[in-house]
Amino acid sequence: MPVHVLYVAPYYSANILQCLDGLASLADVRIGLITHEPESTLPERYRGRVVGHYQVRDCLDAEQLIAAGKAFQAGWGRVDRLIGFLEQMQIPLSIARDKLGIPGMSEAIARNFREKNRMKAKLREAGLPVARQALIGSAEDARTFVREVGYPIVLKPPAGLGSRATVRATDDESLASALAELFVTPSNPAQAEEFVRGEEHTFETITIQGKPVWHSSSYYLPGPLQVLENPWIQYCVLLPREQLQPHAQTFRALNIRALQALGIGTALTHMEWFLRADGSMVISEVAARPPGVHLMPMMGLCHGIDMWQKWAELMVFDRFEAPPRQFAAGAAFFRGQGPGQVVRAVEGLAEAQERAGAWVVDRKLPQVGQPRASGYEGEGYALVKGATTEEVVAALRALVSSVRVVLG
C-alpha cells in the first residue's frame, strides 16, 4: 500500500525542487503538492508523478494548510505524511498535522525548535551549556540584560533564520541602533544573548523516533556574525574528511542531550555551536530541518549519495542509510566588495581556475550586472571536493583569495 505524502512547496526554487526530485524517486509513494503556484506551472518532469495539487495563497497560514489537508483526506481517504523543509513553515505544518491527525512533529515540539527563547530555556533546564539570554521588549529590558552580562550582546528575532537580522551591540550607542533596526517593542520583542567567542561549528544529526543514527559536523570560516558585520570578508564552509573530528566527537553527547530535551522524533536537525579557546563548548541554537549554506549537497558529495533523497526517505519511511564518508567538501562564497548595489566586475576567475579548478564540482559564478545579494552567502559560490581535508582547505583558500567581486 503506498504512503500518501503531502509536500508543501510554496514556490519552485532549486532546493524545493531537489527535495521534490527526492520524493519522486521513492517507490510506493503517492505525492500531493500544496503550493502557491497554479497547477499549470508544475515542471513537466513531475507530470504523472505528482498526483494531487492544491493551491493556497499562504503556506505559512496553518488554516490554509488544514483546508488543503482535508481536501486530500476526502479525495484519497487518508494522508500519511505532511512535510516541508523551510524553517518558517515548521510551526504551521505542525499545527496542521495536529489538527488533521497526521503523524509527525507536533506543535509543542516545533515551538521548542522555532522559538529561540523557549529553546534556550529548555536547554538550560536540562543543564546544558547555552549563552545567557532574555526576551526583551523595550530599551529598559535591554539595559537590564546588559547590566547582568555586560557588552557585547547579540540581538535577533525570537524566531529568526540562521544569522539573518542578527545584530551585535558593543556599547550604549550600538545598542540603541540595534533596538531601532529590529524595531523592538513589547509586541515585537527580540532575543538578547551574551556574545560567545570561539570557533563556530554546525552539528547535523539524523534521529529516528528520537534515536540518533547519524552525525556530521562542519566549520564556519569565519563565523556568520563576523561575516555579516564585515562585508569585505570572504566566507567558506568546510566539511572535513573525518566525519566527526575529536572536538565534534566530544560535542556529540551534548548534541544528543539537547535534542532529547527538546523532544525530537524523526528528523534531520541542524545545530550551531561554539568551541571556546579553553575547550569548553556552548550550544547556540538548533533547527529541526535540513541545513542551508550548501551543506546538503556537500554531505552528499562526502558520502556519494543524494542527501535530499535521503531526507525524503527519512521523513516518509523513518529510515536512513549512508555509506562511510570518503571525501571532504567545502563551499566558497563570493561576496561583493564596495558600496554599490550592482556587480560591476568579477576579477581573478582565471587564477582561481588554475589554482583550484581541479577540485571544483559545482559553481554559480557572479555575473556582471546582477544586483547585490541581500544575504551573507554573497553573489555566487563554488563547491569543492577532495580526498583529504587539507586539499579542500587549500582549494577554498585559493578560491576566496583569487576571486574578487566588485560592486558599484
Long-range contacts (C-beta under 8 A, 24 or more apart in sequence): 1-28, 2-28, 2-29, 2-30, 3-28, 3-29, 3-30, 3-80, 3-81, 3-316, 3-317, 4-30, 4-32, 4-72, 4-76, 4-78, 4-79, 4-80, 4-81, 5-29, 5-30, 5-31, 5-32, 5-79, 5-80, 5-81, 5-82, 5-83, 5-316, 6-32, 6-33, 6-34, 6-52, 6-68, 6-69, 6-72, 6-79, 6-81, 6-82, 6-83, 7-31, 7-32, 7-33, 7-34, 7-83, 7-84, 8-34, 8-35, 8-59, 8-65, 8-82, 8-83, 8-84, 8-89, 8-93, 9-33, 9-34, 9-35, 9-37, 9-84, 10-35, 10-36, 10-59, 10-86, 10-89, 11-35, 11-36, 11-37, 12-37, 12-41, 12-43, 15-85, 15-296, 15-308, 16-86, 17-43, 18-296, 18-308, 19-85, 19-308, 19-311, 19-312, 20-46, 20-50, 21-308, 21-309, 22-306, 22-308, 22-309, 22-310, 22-311, 22-312, 22-313, 23-312, 23-316, 24-49, 24-50, 25-306, 25-309, 25-312, 26-309, 26-312, 26-313, 26-316, 26-317, 29-316, 30-76, 32-72, 32-76, 32-79, 34-59, 34-65, 34-68, 34-69, 35-59, 52-76, 59-84, 59-89, 59-92, 60-88, 60-89, 60-92, 61-92, 62-91, 62-92, 62-93, 62-95, 62-96, 62-99, 65-92, 65-93, 65-95, 65-96, 66-95, 66-96, 66-99, 66-100, 69-96, 69-99, 69-100, 69-102, 70-100, 73-100, 81-315, 81-316, 83-312, 83-315, 83-316, 85-289, 85-290, 85-311, 86-289, 87-114, 87-161, 87-287, 87-289, 88-161, 90-114, 90-288, 90-289, 104-265, 104-266, 104-315, 105-265, 105-267, 105-288, 108-263, 109-262, 109-263, 109-264, 109-265, 109-288, 110-288, 112-262, 112-263, 113-262, 113-269, 113-286, 113-287, 113-288, 114-159, 114-287, 115-158, 115-159, 116-156, 116-158, 116-159, 116-160, 116-191, 116-285, 117-158, 117-191, 119-262, 119-285, 119-286, 120-193, 120-285, 122-261, 122-262, 123-258, 123-261, 123-262, 123-283, 125-261, 126-257, 126-258, 126-260, 126-261, 128-254, 128-257, 128-258, 128-261, 128-283, 129-254, 129-280, 129-281, 129-282, 129-283, 130-282, 130-283, 130-284, 131-193, 131-194, 131-195, 131-196, 131-282, 131-284, 132-193, 132-194, 133-191, 133-192, 133-193, 133-194, 134-191, 134-192, 135-189, 135-190, 135-191, 135-192, 136-184, 136-189, 136-190, 136-191, 136-192, 137-184, 137-185, 137-186, 137-187, 137-188, 137-189, 137-190, 138-184, 138-185, 138-186, 139-175, 139-176, 139-179, 139-184, 141-192, 142-169, 142-175, 142-179, 142-184, 142-192, 143-175, 145-192, 146-175, 149-194, 150-194, 151-175, 151-195, 152-195, 153-192, 153-193, 153-194, 153-195, 154-192, 154-193, 154-194, 154-195, 154-225, 155-179, 155-182, 155-184, 155-190, 155-191, 155-192, 155-193, 156-182, 156-190, 156-191, 156-193, 157-182, 157-190, 157-191, 158-189, 158-190, 158-191, 160-191, 162-224, 162-292, 163-224, 163-225, 163-227, 163-228, 163-376, 164-375, 166-224, 166-225, 166-228, 168-195, 168-225, 168-229, 196-274, 196-276, 196-282, 196-284, 197-274, 197-276, 197-277, 198-274, 198-275, 198-276, 198-277, 198-282, 199-223, 199-274, 199-275, 200-224, 200-272, 200-273, 200-274, 200-284, 201-247, 201-248, 201-251, 201-272, 201-273, 201-274, 201-275, 202-270, 202-271, 202-272, 202-273, 202-291, 202-295, 203-248, 203-251, 203-252, 203-255, 203-270, 203-271, 203-272, 203-273, 204-268, 204-269, 204-270, 204-271, 204-291, 204-295, 204-299, 205-255, 205-256, 205-259, 205-268, 205-269, 205-271, 206-267, 206-268, 206-269, 206-314, 206-320, 207-259, 207-264, 207-265, 207-266, 207-267, 207-269, 208-266, 208-314, 208-318, 208-319, 208-320, 209-265, 209-266, 209-318, 210-259, 210-260, 210-264, 210-265, 212-255, 212-256, 212-259, 213-320, 214-320, 214-322, 215-243, 215-244, 215-248, 215-252, 215-255, 216-243, 216-244, 216-299, 216-302, 217-244, 217-245, 217-248, 217-251, 218-295, 218-298, 221-396, 224-376, 227-335, 227-376, 228-376, 231-335, 231-336, 231-337, 232-335, 232-337, 233-335, 234-332, 234-333, 234-334, 234-335, 234-400, 234-401, 235-332, 235-333, 235-335, 235-376, 235-377, 235-378, 235-400, 236-330, 236-331, 236-332, 236-333, 236-396, 236-400, 237-293, 237-294, 237-295, 237-298, 237-330, 237-331, 238-328, 238-330, 238-389, 238-392, 238-393, 238-396, 239-295, 239-298, 239-299, 239-302, 239-328, 239-329, 239-330, 239-392, 240-328, 240-389, 241-302, 241-325, 241-327, 241-328, 241-386, 241-387, 241-388, 241-389, 241-392, 242-325, 242-389, 243-302, 243-324, 243-325, 247-275, 250-281, 251-275, 251-281, 254-281, 254-283, 258-283, 258-286, 259-286, 262-286, 264-288, 266-314, 266-315, 266-318, 267-314, 267-315, 268-311, 268-314, 270-295, 293-331, 293-377, 294-331, 294-381, 294-383, 295-331, 297-362, 297-383, 298-329, 298-330, 298-331, 298-383, 299-329, 301-327, 301-329, 301-361, 301-383, 301-385, 302-326, 302-327, 302-328, 302-329, 302-385, 326-387, 327-385, 327-386, 327-387, 328-385, 328-386, 328-387, 328-388, 328-389, 328-391, 328-392, 329-383, 329-384, 329-385, 329-386, 329-392, 330-383, 330-384, 330-392, 330-393, 330-395, 330-396, 331-381, 331-382, 331-383, 331-384, 332-381, 332-382, 332-384, 332-395, 332-396, 332-399, 332-400, 332-403, 333-376, 333-377, 333-378, 333-380, 333-381, 334-365, 334-366, 334-378, 334-379, 334-380, 334-381, 334-382, 334-399, 334-400, 334-403, 334-405, 335-373, 335-376, 335-377, 335-378, 335-379, 335-405, 336-366, 336-372, 336-373, 336-378, 336-379, 336-405, 336-406, 336-407, 337-404, 337-405, 337-406, 337-407, 338-406, 338-407, 338-408, 339-407, 340-372, 340-407, 340-408, 341-371, 341-372, 341-407, 342-369, 342-370, 342-371, 342-372, 342-407, 342-408, 343-367, 343-368, 343-369, 343-370, 343-371, 343-372, 343-379, 343-405, 343-406, 343-407, 344-368, 344-406, 344-407, 344-408, 345-404, 345-405, 345-406, 345-408, 346-380, 346-403, 346-404, 346-405, 346-406, 347-403, 347-404, 347-405, 347-406, 348-402, 348-403, 348-404, 349-402, 349-403, 351-402, 352-382, 352-398, 352-399, 352-402, 352-403, 355-395, 355-398, 355-399, 355-402, 356-382, 356-384, 356-394, 356-395, 356-396, 356-398, 356-399, 356-402, 359-384, 359-385, 359-386, 359-391, 359-392, 359-395, 360-384, 360-395, 360-399, 361-385, 366-405, 372-407, 378-405, 379-405, 380-405
